[in-house]
Structures are given as structure tokens and as C-alpha cells.
Amino acid sequence: MPEFSKIIKLPEEFTGVFSDFWSGSSLALCLTDSNGVVVAVNSAFCSAVGRTAAELVGASSMCLIAAEASVQGSFAHTAFINGDDAAMAGMVYLHKSGRPLFTHVTDTRVRLPDGRVFRLTSLIDLAGQVHGVGPLREHQRAENFSALAADISNDFNNLLSIILGYTAFLQDSVRDPVRLNTAVVGIEHAVRRAANLIRQTLHLSRRDELAFQPTDVGHFVREFYRMTGETLTAGIEFSIDIKDGVPAVLLDTQHFHHALANLGQKARDMIGAGGRMAVDVCAVEGKVVRAKFTDAHQPEYIMLALRAEPAASKLAEQENKEIWDEAVWFAERRRDLSVLVVHGILAGHRGHLEVDARSGAALVFRLYLPALTAPPPEPALKPIPEVPAGKFTVLLVDDEETILHTVKDSLEKNGFRVIEARDGLEAVQLFIDHADTISVVLIDLGLPRMSGWEAFRKIKDRSPSTKIVVMSGHLEPNLKTKLIRGGAFGFLQKPFALPEAVAEIKRACVQTALT
């Protein structure tokens, strides 16, 4: 970063004192000119906001606040420069990841003899000062959700409008099969987006601890795309390149699976059918990552790059000319729910996410994870064998008729026999009557007459070896961990996609066959 005295011309008798204060202060300092352009920052400020000096100097100071507050922020800055001391009060700064910073901020006018006026911002990151204090962490969580509420409600309203629009298609398409099919596909897509939005919100609200294990990330990535090929890579050109000798990493495999699913779906939505998606995994030196993220202190990282590019013909179409303007907007909309979740997951892994929408006609996600120095372990993921059709019977328990119907239909199409129950008492009785044939129980927690947990315990008392998968829409902290410790084989968080339920039942059946 250039010396402060070279960025603005200060009187000689003041330059030395101010320069020493600038470089030596533990305060996070940012100097902004009258037009709102950042002209200088110190290292403490870079660290607090998670950005480099190269990113900040010469950029608008509005990049440090939420996009929807930028107009108000610009007027407030001008008012402050013109003498309104209270204009900047209440301004909330954002970390590069998108999370609001819990700070104490002081703004001071710096007036030079030639008449130019600057705003000097002194920022103290209170979260860094009292890291780990429970009430502060809860305050930050509340701020995050408050900042996201408007975006979430807007997305839901858009999805409801889409569904209502396609409902009109259904009401007017008795004689038009093509129009009818368009409506059905559109509604299904909107519902999947709504379910994913709920899933993101649920993920942000969880408080369960991460369960790390040494993982061969190359094998993990290959297995992820093998299992999700039908939804993430179907109909597009897909390639994957994993360099030899990539070190292992510490992963919570469930959370990292969720991160890859988020970014894969986001990329898929951007490029559409006929596009190209490429995944590369390699090792990079820590100094390369540190040049982008000032708090990257590990000597070596694993980089997973996901590059998504639409078909050339699609970019050439007039109606799609703004597709990458949208990609840039996505990259700069730091509070996008999907990307915020991934930022949070990587932060828990001491890693970083870079979103690049300015490398030509492509959207690129780069995930950086600290590398382990030990040799890679045995593969953490193993393919799930196919389940012989008609060999296994599932006791499906839920009081929602639609869930019973759709899950049963999906299981039967995958070769399972299904017995239905609509409350806990009926589930226990049916299990007693068919204990010799039931291989797996899929049960909801919220059931009438007898709770799902009570029915779970009664079935376990009668047959400890029976594999039981529990599903629930409750947000109780550590619910999955408690259920697994209590003897459950698996857990499905509602809302879930039907392929998830089928995969979990297959996994349980494989274990049943092995025991």
C-alpha cells in the first residue's frame, strides 16, 4: 500500500505524525474523499472487513455496506462532508463474506489547507475484541437474519407469483398438453427453489458442532458429482480434473456436501441446458490465497474451482445478453443466501470462498481449504450398491397424506415394498404385525396419538437391530446428533427432495443386508 503522505498532500509538519499514527494504530482506519472514493486504508481495516488494500483503494466506499443501503449511504456521506456530524450514525459495515460487522465506528472530517475535505473512519471490530462471548454471538446471528429477512421474503413472494402464474396455465390448458406440461415443470422448479430457500434458512439456524475427519477431497468431489449427476450436470458438458498428489483436508462431509450442492445448483441455474461446467482440484501455496484473503495463514491450501459457462449460442441470443450482468450482480450481492451459507461453511473449515464473475463469459467459484500435511486417508465415501428390487419392505409413518403418497410412490418405483402408518400407535402395531418382513422404518417425529420419538423407542425396544430413519421439520439444535446417539440410523431434515429419502433408505437397506 502506498505511503499515506503520497496519497494525499498533507502539510509537512503534520505528515510525519499522521503517517506514524496511520501505520502503527490498532484502530481500523479508512480515508474517503468527498466523492465517496476510498483513498487509503491501513492493515487493521483490511483485516476487519476481510479485503485487501488493492480491492479497497480507488473503489467506492459503498462497497462496504449492503447494496440496498448504498443510495442512503451515499447521501449520508455527502451530508457528513458538508458538516452534518450525525449523518453517518447507524451505518452498518459488512465483512467481505456478507456478514454484518459488530463494530464501534467514529467518523471525523479531515480538512486540508487547499479546501479539500475527507472522511476519516475509525472502526473497532467488537467481535474481535470479545470473541467467543455468547451474547455477542447471538447478537451477530440476529443481525444476520435481520439483514436477510427482506431478501428471503422477496424470493418467496417471487416464487409464489411464479406458482400462481403457472396455476393459471393449468386452469386454461385442458386442450393443450404442451402448455400443461410447461405449467407442471414450472411449478416443480419453483417448489424446488422454495424448498432450497427453506433449507438454507434451516442451515443458518443450526447450532450443531462440525464433525471433522481427514478426507481425500479428490475422491469426495468425484463421488459427489457421480451421485448428483442427474440433477446438477445432466444436459450440460461436464468435466472434472483432479491433480495427482493433492493433500487431504479436514472436512465435515455433510456440511461440505451441502456447500457443493449450493454452488452447483447456483451455477446450473446460471448456465442452463447446453452449457459447460468444469471442476478442477489442485494444491496452491498459502501466499497465493493470502494475497486474496488477509486472514489466510495456512502454508498450503487445496483449491476447488467450479467454472460454469453457458453455450455460445445462448450468449448470442438477444434475450440472454444480460446473463453475465446477472452473474456479476450475484457476485456483488454479498448477502445472497446460498453464497452466505457456503461462506459460513468454509469459515467453519478455516477456508475461503472466492466468487469471480469477471473472467469472461463464465461464473467461477473458488473454494480454498487448508491442506493436511499427513498422507491422504482411505476414501471417505463409498458407492452405495444397488438394492435388489422387491427384497426390502419399508414401514413409512407420517400424518401428512401428501407426504405418504409421494414418498411411497418414489420408494415403490425404486423397488421397495411399502407399509403405511398415519400415527405412532398404528406404526407400533404394524411393526409388531410385520416385524419379520420390515427392513427399515422411515418415521416422522410429529405424530398424533403417540409421538414419533415414543414410537421409535418402542420399536427399538422390540427390535434393536431394526434400522430407523427419522424425518422432522423441527429446528431443535443438535437434533440429528441426539437422534443418532439415541439409536437412529439416519435423519432427513424437512423439506427434503425425494431422491434424498430414497438414497437414505437404500443406505439403511445395505447395512441391514450386511448385519
TISEMAR-15372 format. One line per 3 residues: number of its first residue (from 1); for each residue z, y, x of C-alpha. Coordinates in nm, 4 decimals, decimal comma, m for minus. Layout:
N
NUM> Z/Y/X ~ ...
This chain:
515
1> 0,0000/0,0000/0,0000 ~ m0,0851/0,3466/0,1431 ~ 0,1989/0,5683/0,2542
4> 0,3328/0,7843/m0,0260 ~ 0,2579/1,1084/0,1623 ~ m0,1109/1,0103/0,1839
7> m0,1392/0,9516/m0,1916 ~ m0,0161/1,2957/m0,2987 ~ 0,0138/1,6021/m0,0779
10> 0,3793/1,6967/m0,0520 ~ 0,5320/1,9840/0,1442 ~ 0,6132/1,8714/0,4991
13> 0,9853/1,9423/0,4689 ~ 1,0009/1,7127/0,1617 ~ 0,7616/1,4366/0,2649
16> 0,9892/1,2570/0,5122 ~ 1,2901/1,2452/0,2841 ~ 1,0927/1,1297/m0,0191
19> 0,8959/0,8695/0,1781 ~ 1,2126/0,7116/0,3139 ~ 1,3637/0,7022/m0,0330
22> 1,0407/0,5518/m0,1720 ~ 1,0224/0,2633/0,0734 ~ 1,3937/0,1951/0,1046
25> 1,5153/0,2283/m0,2536 ~ 1,6179/m0,0785/m0,4526 ~ 1,5044/0,1081/m0,7640
28> 1,1656/0,0141/m0,9071 ~ 0,9594/0,3327/m0,8724 ~ 0,6225/0,4276/m1,0216
31> 0,4474/0,7639/m0,9915 ~ 0,1910/0,8550/m1,2588 ~ m0,0337/1,1622/m1,2634
34> m0,0854/1,3930/m1,5604 ~ m0,3767/1,1808/m1,6850 ~ m0,1603/0,8703/m1,7029
37> m0,3072/0,7056/m1,3911 ~ m0,0706/0,5254/m1,1540 ~ m0,0920/0,6819/m0,8072
40> 0,1920/0,4993/m0,6301 ~ 0,4387/0,2128/m0,6770 ~ 0,6986/0,0621/m0,4489
43> 0,7589/m0,3082/m0,3853 ~ 1,0602/m0,3209/m0,6210 ~ 0,8428/m0,2013/m0,9101
46> 0,5737/m0,4600/m0,8305 ~ 0,8349/m0,7324/m0,8319 ~ 0,9864/m0,6162/m1,1618
49> 0,6555/m0,6142/m1,3520 ~ 0,5005/m0,9160/m1,1753 ~ 0,1954/m0,7248/m1,0464
52> 0,0606/m0,6246/m0,7074 ~ 0,0152/m0,2663/m0,5902 ~ m0,3606/m0,3250/m0,5843
55> m0,3510/m0,4079/m0,9557 ~ m0,1462/m0,1003/m1,0459 ~ m0,2600/0,1902/m0,8254
58> m0,5583/0,3563/m0,9904 ~ m0,5007/0,1816/m1,3241 ~ m0,3783/0,3402/m1,6454
61> m0,0030/0,3242/m1,6870 ~ m0,0717/0,1974/m2,0410 ~ m0,1387/m0,1459/m1,8859
64> 0,2393/m0,1729/m1,8561 ~ 0,3063/m0,1599/m2,2304 ~ 0,1854/m0,3513/m2,5364
67> m0,1764/m0,2866/m2,6336 ~ m0,0893/m0,1683/m2,9830 ~ 0,1571/0,0849/m2,8371
70> m0,0906/0,2316/m2,5885 ~ m0,2019/0,5202/m2,8130 ~ 0,1561/0,6224/m2,8833
73> 0,2393/0,5757/m2,5141 ~ m0,0470/0,7990/m2,4058 ~ 0,0648/1,0811/m2,6373
76> 0,4242/1,0351/m2,5208 ~ 0,3188/1,0626/m2,1550 ~ 0,1273/1,3856/m2,2215
79> 0,4224/1,5278/m2,4145 ~ 0,6570/1,4405/m2,1277 ~ 0,4271/1,6060/m1,8707
82> 0,4265/1,9173/m2,0919 ~ 0,8062/1,9352/m2,0975 ~ 0,9387/1,7045/m2,3730
85> 1,2205/1,5185/m2,1956 ~ 1,2720/1,2737/m2,4828 ~ 0,9054/1,1784/m2,5293
88> 0,9222/0,8544/m2,3299 ~ 1,2514/0,7355/m2,4838 ~ 1,2412/0,3772/m2,6100
91> 0,9257/0,2810/m2,4196 ~ 0,9252/m0,0971/m2,3603 ~ 0,7585/m0,2229/m2,0443
94> 0,6016/m0,5673/m2,0207 ~ 0,6013/m0,8201/m1,7398 ~ 0,2542/m0,9449/m1,6425
97> 0,3314/m1,2670/m1,8317 ~ 0,3666/m1,0604/m2,1508 ~ 0,7430/m1,0822/m2,1982
100> 0,9235/m0,7527/m2,2665 ~ 1,1424/m0,6391/m1,9769 ~ 1,5099/m0,5734/m2,0418
103> 1,5436/m0,2535/m1,8405 ~ 1,7099/0,0817/m1,7930 ~ 1,4378/0,3466/m1,7444
106> 1,4611/0,7069/m1,6286 ~ 1,1597/0,9423/m1,6230 ~ 1,1548/1,2555/m1,4057
109> 0,8892/1,5257/m1,3703 ~ 0,7740/1,5955/m1,0130 ~ 0,6019/1,9364/m0,9876
112> 0,4071/2,0293/m0,6742 ~ 0,3553/2,3855/m0,5469 ~ m0,0123/2,3691/m0,6409
115> 0,0893/2,3220/m1,0069 ~ 0,0205/1,9510/m1,0428 ~ 0,2797/1,7535/m1,2407
118> 0,3618/1,3823/m1,2070 ~ 0,5918/1,1445/m1,3960 ~ 0,8270/0,9504/m1,1713
121> 0,9568/0,6378/m1,3471 ~ 1,2725/0,4729/m1,2117 ~ 1,3230/0,1264/m1,3565
124> 1,6160/m0,1142/m1,3234 ~ 1,5485/m0,4722/m1,4355 ~ 1,8792/m0,5554/m1,6048
127> 1,7760/m0,9189/m1,6462 ~ 1,7561/m0,9473/m1,2687 ~ 2,0947/m0,7816/m1,2270
130> 2,2764/m1,0178/m1,4632 ~ 2,0515/m1,3236/m1,4530 ~ 2,1842/m1,6195/m1,6460
133> 2,4180/m1,4338/m1,8808 ~ 2,3943/m1,5956/m2,2232 ~ 2,3930/m1,2836/m2,4442
136> 2,1195/m1,1252/m2,2322 ~ 1,9006/m1,4312/m2,2557 ~ 1,9442/m1,4314/m2,6331
139> 1,8569/m1,0618/m2,6398 ~ 1,5359/m1,1301/m2,4460 ~ 1,4486/m1,4159/m2,6818
142> 1,4985/m1,1845/m2,9810 ~ 1,2805/m0,9174/m2,8191 ~ 1,0046/m1,1713/m2,7540
145> 0,9988/m1,2869/m3,1149 ~ 1,0178/m0,9325/m3,2466 ~ 0,7188/m0,8349/m3,0341
148> 0,5229/m1,1409/m3,1513 ~ 0,6039/m1,1112/m3,5222 ~ 0,3198/m0,8716/m3,6039
151> 0,0632/m1,0850/m3,4210 ~ 0,1814/m1,4065/m3,5866 ~ 0,1770/m1,2589/m3,9379
154> m0,1683/m1,1132/m3,8751 ~ m0,3013/m1,4519/m3,7601 ~ m0,1514/m1,6277/m4,0616
157> m0,2990/m1,3726/m4,3020 ~ m0,6398/m1,4171/m4,1411 ~ m0,6156/m1,7945/m4,1789
160> m0,5092/m1,7670/m4,5421 ~ m0,8052/m1,5378/m4,6089 ~ m1,0370/m1,7941/m4,4493
163> m0,8945/m2,0733/m4,6639 ~ m0,9249/m1,8653/m4,9794 ~ m1,2828/m1,7803/m4,8896
166> m1,3761/m2,1454/m4,8479 ~ m1,1909/m2,2295/m5,1694 ~ m1,4413/m2,0055/m5,3470
169> m1,7147/m2,2151/m5,1843 ~ m1,5592/m2,5296/m5,3328 ~ m1,5447/m2,3770/m5,6789
172> m1,9112/m2,2847/m5,6604 ~ m2,0648/m2,5809/m5,4756 ~ m2,0781/m2,8729/m5,7204
175> m2,4535/m2,8971/m5,6825 ~ m2,4739/m2,8049/m5,3161 ~ m2,3450/m3,0809/m5,0809
178> m2,4181/m2,8724/m4,7706 ~ m2,2107/m2,5808/m4,8984 ~ m1,9346/m2,8225/m4,9999
181> m1,9268/m2,9796/m4,6541 ~ m1,9163/m2,6360/m4,4928 ~ m1,6111/m2,5473/m4,7036
184> m1,4297/m2,8725/m4,6217 ~ m1,4923/m2,8371/m4,2473 ~ m1,3918/m2,4689/m4,2553
187> m1,0654/m2,5392/m4,4367 ~ m0,9833/m2,8233/m4,1990 ~ m1,0425/m2,5981/m3,8985
190> m0,8272/m2,3193/m4,0464 ~ m0,5433/m2,5617/m4,1214 ~ m0,5569/m2,6959/m3,7657
193> m0,5321/m2,3415/m3,6342 ~ m0,2369/m2,2720/m3,8637 ~ m0,0648/m2,5933/m3,7512
196> m0,1173/m2,4950/m3,3882 ~ 0,0275/m2,1495/m3,4566 ~ 0,3385/m2,3120/m3,6035
199> 0,3564/m2,5498/m3,3086 ~ 0,3512/m2,2565/m3,0655 ~ 0,6318/m2,0848/m3,2534
202> 0,8360/m2,4046/m3,2585 ~ 0,7800/m2,4481/m2,8876 ~ 0,9079/m2,0974/m2,8134
205> 1,2226/m2,1631/m3,0176 ~ 1,3202/m2,4867/m2,8452 ~ 1,6135/m2,4885/m2,6079
208> 1,5819/m2,8402/m2,4690 ~ 1,6063/m2,8809/m2,0936 ~ 1,2993/m2,9720/m1,8935
211> 1,2854/m3,3305/m1,7643 ~ 1,1075/m3,3162/m1,4288 ~ 0,9573/m3,6119/m1,2484
214> 0,7324/m3,6397/m0,9419 ~ 0,3792/m3,6682/m1,0773 ~ 0,0337/m3,7302/m0,9369
217> m0,1217/m3,4267/m1,1051 ~ m0,4762/m3,5507/m1,0464 ~ m0,4085/m3,8734/m1,2357
220> m0,2240/m3,6797/m1,5065 ~ m0,5195/m3,4458/m1,5612 ~ m0,7715/m3,7328/m1,5732
223> m0,5628/m3,9154/m1,8334 ~ m0,5125/m3,6006/m2,0377 ~ m0,8853/m3,5395/m2,0747
226> m0,9532/m3,9074/m2,1341 ~ m0,7097/m3,9085/m2,4280 ~ m0,8161/m3,5704/m2,5709
229> m1,1898/m3,6083/m2,5210 ~ m1,2620/m3,6422/m2,8921 ~ m1,1122/m3,3022/m2,9705
232> m1,1451/m3,0900/m2,6544 ~ m1,4656/m3,1993/m2,4818 ~ m1,6846/m3,3603/m2,7493
235> m2,0254/m3,1928/m2,7802 ~ m1,9975/m2,9955/m2,4562 ~ m2,0928/m3,0603/m2,0948
238> m1,7714/m3,1610/m1,9182 ~ m1,6949/m3,2267/m1,5530 ~ m1,3802/m3,2864/m1,3545
241> m1,3374/m3,2638/m0,9764 ~ m1,0085/m3,3624/m0,8152 ~ m0,9942/m3,3208/m0,4391
244> m0,8645/m3,6061/m0,2242 ~ m0,5108/m3,5903/m0,0884 ~ m0,3742/m3,3471/m0,3474
247> 0,0086/m3,3489/m0,3145 ~ 0,2332/m3,4467/m0,6036 ~ 0,4208/m3,1916/m0,8162
250> 0,7373/m3,1912/m1,0243 ~ 0,6358/m3,1912/m1,3907 ~ 0,7903/m3,2125/m1,7328
253> 0,4929/m3,4172/m1,8512 ~ 0,5410/m3,3433/m2,2212 ~ 0,5525/m2,9664/m2,1702
256> 0,2630/m2,9680/m1,9243 ~ 0,0565/m3,1765/m2,1671 ~ 0,1225/m2,9005/m2,4221
259> 0,0118/m2,6339/m2,1723 ~ m0,3181/m2,8100/m2,1035 ~ m0,3773/m2,8625/m2,4756
262> m0,3206/m2,4902/m2,5412 ~ m0,5640/m2,3750/m2,2761 ~ m0,8182/m2,6473/m2,3533
265> m0,8291/m2,5518/m2,7212 ~ m0,8490/m2,1810/m2,6379 ~ m1,1440/m2,2490/m2,4034
268> m1,3081/m2,4762/m2,6605 ~ m1,2837/m2,2085/m2,9298 ~ m1,4437/m1,9535/m2,6984
271> m1,7463/m2,1530/m2,5825 ~ m1,8274/m2,3552/m2,8959 ~ m2,0587/m2,6573/m2,9097
274> m2,3178/m2,6892/m2,6345 ~ m2,1097/m2,5056/m2,3758 ~ m1,9773/m2,6247/m2,0437
277> m1,6219/m2,6927/m1,9323 ~ m1,5264/m2,7739/m1,5733 ~ m1,1842/m2,8711/m1,4377
280> m1,1032/m2,8560/m1,0663 ~ m0,7783/m2,9577/m0,8943 ~ m0,7054/m2,8764/m0,5308
283> m0,4302/m2,7617/m0,2946 ~ m0,4045/m2,3947/m0,1906 ~ m0,1861/m2,2168/0,0628
286> 0,1135/m2,0263/m0,0658 ~ m0,0093/m1,6988/0,0816 ~ m0,3186/m1,7162/m0,1402
289> m0,1009/m1,7392/m0,4516 ~ 0,1418/m1,4787/m0,3172 ~ m0,1435/m1,2266/m0,2950
292> m0,1726/m1,2547/m0,6747 ~ 0,1914/m1,3128/m0,7730 ~ 0,4571/m1,1383/m0,5668
295> 0,7261/m1,3913/m0,6627 ~ 0,5271/m1,6959/m0,5425 ~ 0,7403/m1,8110/m0,2493
298> 0,6410/m2,1766/m0,2031 ~ 0,4421/m2,2732/0,1104 ~ 0,1800/m2,4726/m0,0821
301> 0,0589/m2,4887/m0,4425 ~ m0,1643/m2,7109/m0,6500 ~ m0,4306/m2,5120/m0,8356
304> m0,5799/m2,6440/m1,1571 ~ m0,8798/m2,4323/m1,2571 ~ m1,0301/m2,4645/m1,6059
307> m1,3678/m2,2910/m1,6296 ~ m1,5252/m2,2531/m1,9744 ~ m1,8813/m2,1263/m2,0181
310> m2,0945/m2,1082/m2,3348 ~ m2,4534/m2,2291/m2,3490 ~ m2,7059/m1,9783/m2,2133
313> m2,8852/m1,9819/m2,5471 ~ m2,5650/m1,8849/m2,7239 ~ m2,5079/m1,5867/m2,4965
316> m2,8672/m1,4800/m2,5594 ~ m2,8183/m1,4679/m2,9350 ~ m2,7633/m1,1170/m3,0698
319> m2,4726/m1,2179/m3,2928 ~ m2,2864/m1,3630/m2,9917 ~ m2,3417/m1,0785/m2,7444
322> m1,9742/m0,9764/m2,7634 ~ m1,8285/m1,3226/m2,6976 ~ m1,7111/m1,2346/m2,3488
325> m1,5880/m0,8935/m2,4554 ~ m1,3624/m1,1005/m2,6801 ~ m1,2667/m1,3145/m2,3804
328> m1,1729/m1,0039/m2,1836 ~ m0,9691/m0,8812/m2,4804 ~ m0,7928/m1,2158/m2,4935
331> m0,7117/m1,1979/m2,1220 ~ m0,5718/m0,8485/m2,1562 ~ m0,3806/m0,9200/m2,4780
334> m0,0780/m1,0326/m2,2886 ~ 0,1164/m1,1357/m2,5989 ~ m0,1374/m1,3940/m2,7212
337> 0,0875/m1,6728/m2,8474 ~ m0,0990/m1,9594/m2,6805 ~ m0,1068/m1,7982/m2,3384
340> 0,2537/m1,6779/m2,3680 ~ 0,3665/m2,0362/m2,4277 ~ 0,1766/m2,1511/m2,1184
343> 0,3255/m1,8674/m1,9119 ~ 0,6693/m1,9854/m2,0253 ~ 0,5980/m2,3488/m1,9387
346> 0,4702/m2,2583/m1,5930 ~ 0,7649/m2,0255/m1,5323 ~ 0,9916/m2,3242/m1,6010
349> 0,7967/m2,5133/m1,3330 ~ 0,8178/m2,2179/m1,0869 ~ 0,4439/m2,1830/m1,1301
352> 0,1975/m1,9151/m1,2416 ~ m0,0975/m1,8701/m1,4769 ~ m0,3962/m1,6500/m1,3978
355> m0,6458/m1,5646/m1,6731 ~ m0,9840/m1,4480/m1,5420 ~ m1,2466/m1,3265/m1,7906
358> m1,4395/m1,1075/m1,5481 ~ m1,6116/m1,3727/m1,3355 ~ m1,9481/m1,3527/m1,5098
361> m2,0114/m1,5389/m1,8337 ~ m1,7059/m1,7599/m1,8027 ~ m1,3413/m1,7713/m1,9010
364> m1,1290/m1,9173/m1,6200 ~ m0,7679/m2,0309/m1,6350 ~ m0,5982/m2,1000/m1,3016
367> m0,2639/m2,2797/m1,3073 ~ m0,0563/m2,2817/m0,9887 ~ 0,2228/m2,5382/m0,9400
370> 0,4481/m2,5782/m0,6319 ~ 0,3426/m2,8821/m0,4287 ~ 0,5872/m3,1509/m0,3181
373> 0,5917/m3,2483/0,0470 ~ 0,6571/m3,6172/m0,0307 ~ 0,3618/m3,8587/m0,0800
376> 0,2266/m3,8828/m0,4362 ~ 0,4170/m4,1351/m0,6517 ~ 0,2657/m4,4101/m0,8574
379> 0,0644/m4,2794/m1,1561 ~ 0,2999/m4,1428/m1,4228 ~ 0,0626/m4,2124/m1,7112
382> m0,0857/m4,5469/m1,8087 ~ m0,3618/m4,6031/m2,0615 ~ m0,2398/m4,7350/m2,3967
385> m0,4026/m5,0727/m2,4717 ~ m0,5903/m5,1150/m2,7962 ~ m0,3832/m5,2565/m3,0837
388> m0,5288/m5,5716/m3,2460 ~ m0,6384/m5,4885/m3,5996 ~ m0,4113/m5,6226/m3,8720
391> m0,1449/m5,7546/m3,6354 ~ 0,1230/m5,4882/m3,6900 ~ 0,2965/m5,3593/m4,0031
394> 0,4430/m5,0072/m4,0240 ~ 0,7181/m4,9007/m4,2640 ~ 0,6258/m4,5388/m4,3464
397> 0,9048/m4,3285/m4,5002 ~ 0,8609/m3,9730/m4,6358 ~ 0,9311/m3,7974/m4,9655
400> 0,6119/m3,5892/m4,9480 ~ 0,3292/m3,7683/m5,1297 ~ 0,0545/m3,5922/m4,9342
403> 0,2066/m3,6967/m4,6011 ~ 0,2462/m4,0538/m4,7249 ~ m0,1155/m4,0641/m4,8389
406> m0,2770/m3,9072/m4,5312 ~ m0,0666/m4,0861/m4,2679 ~ m0,1063/m4,4205/m4,4453
409> m0,4821/m4,3730/m4,4693 ~ m0,5066/m4,2869/m4,0998 ~ m0,2923/m4,5846/m3,9926
412> m0,4885/m4,8267/m4,2099 ~ m0,8174/m4,7003/m4,0661 ~ m0,6757/m4,7870/m3,7224
415> m0,5947/m5,1458/m3,8217 ~ m0,2302/m5,1240/m3,9314 ~ m0,0746/m5,2639/m4,2478
418> 0,1496/m5,0027/m4,4148 ~ 0,4531/m5,0319/m4,6449 ~ 0,5597/m4,7053/m4,8121
421> 0,9071/m4,5755/m4,8983 ~ 0,9997/m4,2390/m5,0501 ~ 1,3727/m4,2119/m4,9747
424> 1,6344/m4,3549/m4,7408 ~ 1,7735/m4,6156/m4,9817 ~ 1,4284/m4,7538/m5,0595
427> 1,3476/m4,7628/m4,6870 ~ 1,6541/m4,9718/m4,6027 ~ 1,5895/m5,2134/m4,8895
430> 1,2216/m5,2542/m4,7980 ~ 1,3133/m5,3164/m4,4371 ~ 1,5614/m5,5872/m4,5435
433> 1,2950/m5,7467/m4,7651 ~ 1,0226/m5,7384/m4,4977 ~ 1,2202/m5,7468/m4,1722
436> 1,0185/m6,0402/m4,0387 ~ 0,6876/m5,8552/m4,0696 ~ 0,7706/m5,4886/m3,9973
439> 0,6861/m5,3978/m3,6370 ~ 0,7518/m5,0213/m3,6373 ~ 0,9300/m4,7740/m3,8653
442> 0,7988/m4,4169/m3,8996 ~ 1,0659/m4,2187/m4,0854 ~ 1,1329/m3,8553/m4,1773
445> 1,4818/m3,7095/m4,1327 ~ 1,4890/m3,5045/m4,4552 ~ 1,5002/m3,7695/m4,7302
448> 1,6640/m3,7773/m5,0767 ~ 1,9412/m4,0199/m5,1851 ~ 2,0065/m4,1274/m4,8252
451> 1,9200/m3,9148/m4,5217 ~ 1,6657/m4,0359/m4,2705 ~ 1,9313/m4,0484/m3,9999
454> 2,1608/m4,2664/m4,2093 ~ 1,8711/m4,4980/m4,2956 ~ 1,7787/m4,5029/m3,9258
457> 2,1306/m4,6174/m3,8326 ~ 2,1390/m4,8893/m4,0991 ~ 1,8031/m5,0282/m3,9851
460> 1,9146/m5,0174/m3,6212 ~ 2,2431/m5,1931/m3,7063 ~ 2,0493/m5,4723/m3,8743
463> 1,7700/m5,4972/m3,6108 ~ 1,8477/m5,3207/m3,2799 ~ 1,5110/m5,4169/m3,1275
466> 1,3009/m5,2507/m3,4006 ~ 1,1014/m4,9552/m3,2713 ~ 1,1649/m4,6460/m3,4853
469> 0,9655/m4,3227/m3,4567 ~ 1,1311/m4,0217/m3,6213 ~ 0,9446/m3,7202/m3,7602
472> 1,1003/m3,3891/m3,8551 ~ 1,0265/m3,0238/m3,9211 ~ 1,3784/m2,9106/m3,8262
475> 1,4306/m2,6775/m3,5301 ~ 1,7661/m2,8110/m3,4132 ~ 1,7999/m2,7628/m3,0357
478> 1,7598/m3,0822/m2,8293 ~ 1,6791/m3,2807/m3,1445 ~ 1,4346/m3,5085/m2,9658
481> 1,6796/m3,5777/m2,6839 ~ 1,9579/m3,6598/m2,9296 ~ 1,7356/m3,8976/m3,1278
484> 1,6114/m4,0802/m2,8193 ~ 1,9677/m4,1187/m2,6944 ~ 2,0602/m4,2459/m3,0400
487> 1,8055/m4,5274/m3,0144 ~ 1,4806/m4,3780/m3,1484 ~ 1,1662/m4,4938/m2,9721
490> 0,9731/m4,1716/m3,0266 ~ 0,9659/m3,8369/m3,2032 ~ 0,6980/m3,6364/m3,3885
493> 0,7585/m3,2664/m3,4455 ~ 0,6083/m3,1457/m3,7729 ~ 0,3442/m3,0244/m3,8108
496> 0,1553/m3,2891/m3,6151 ~ m0,2069/m3,3984/m3,6093 ~ m0,2807/m3,7454/m3,7463
499> m0,4147/m3,8722/m3,4090 ~ m0,0730/m3,7904/m3,2584 ~ 0,1008/m4,0108/m3,5145
502> m0,1453/m4,2960/m3,4603 ~ m0,1050/m4,2720/m3,0800 ~ 0,2751/m4,2830/m3,1075
505> 0,2652/m4,5855/m3,3394 ~ 0,0242/m4,7630/m3,1030 ~ 0,2604/m4,6953/m2,8135
508> 0,5511/m4,8402/m3,0114 ~ 0,3480/m5,1494/m3,1064 ~ 0,2532/m5,2134/m2,7433
511> 0,6216/m5,2032/m2,6478 ~ 0,7050/m5,4323/m2,9407 ~ 0,4485/m5,6848/m2,8174
514> 0,5952/m5,6745/m2,4664 ~ 0,9560/m5,7377/m2,5782
